[in-house]
Amino acid sequence: IKKWTVGSPIQAPLDALELIRKKHPFNADQVQQVTVRLPSSESSVINNREIPDICLQYMVAVMLLDKTASFAAAHDKPRMQDPAVLRERAKVQIIPDEELERQLPHRESIVEVTLTDGAKLTERIEAVRGTTDNPMPRDEVVAKCTDLMAPVLGAPTAKTFIEKILGLEKLKDVRELRPLLQRS
C-alpha cells in the first residue's frame, strides 16, 4: 500500500520531507528553498504539471503548508492557484539526476530543504514508504484508510469499518460489513 496518493515519482520526495520535518520541525515560512533530485527520466513527468497529484511543486507546497499530503489535497485543482500554495511552489526546484536514473526501477530521491536561517536539511530516500523494502506499519495504514474513507463514510463509520477489517478473522458474518459501506 503506497503511503501517498500521488504519482509515483513524487512519493520519495514526500517521504523525505516528512522525515526531515520529524528530525528538525519547521514551518513553511521558515523555508527558503526545496531542491528535489530525481531520476532524469521522471523529472519532466511531474515538473509543474496542471494535475495536482502529478505536480511535484504543488505536492511539496502542500506538504510544507499542511505537514502532510492528503487525498483531498492531492485532488484539489483549485488549490493549485491559492496564493499561499503558489508562494511555496516557487521555492521548489527539480534537479534531474543521472545517478538516481541508474537506480531505477527503485524510486529514489534526494531532498534538500534550505531554511531562512541558512540551515540545510537533507534526506535521501532509497525505498519508498509502502514498498516491500519499506512497508507501512499498521498505524500508517489506518491513517491512510481513514483519510480515504472518512470523507465518504463519516469518521465514526470509517473507524468501525477499519477495526472490523483489521479483525476480519473474528467476523462471524461478512454481511456485517455491508451497512458500514453505505452512505448515511
Summary of the structure (lengths in Angstrom):
residues: 184
radius of gyration: 18.1
end to end distance: 27.6
largest distance: 59.1
contacts: 553
relative contact order: 0.17
helix: 54%
strand: 16%
